[in-house]
Amino acid sequence: MTDTKAAPSFEASLSELEAIVTQMESGDLPLAEALQKFERGIALSRASQQALEQAEQKVKILLAEQGTEKLTDLPDNTAS
């Protein structure tokens, strides 16, 4: 029997990452715990980025199958 845990969903990873950021921003964590949270946050960030890249690749494949080969970037709404 293989002991492999399924990766959390993108949404679950993002939610956990947001909670970690909130905890770390509070400044109340002991150093050792802050380092553990930081390490977990990095892992979640990488997994989320990989999930986004895989989703983008699937979209590109689907668009290519439909004869639309170009993916248009969405406007950046973070700039004010």
Buried (B, 14 or more C-beta within 10 A) or exposed (E): EEEEEEEBEBEEBBEBBEEBEEBBEEEEBEEEEBEEBEEEBEEBBEBBEEBEEEEEEEEBEEBEEEEEEEEEEEEEEEEE
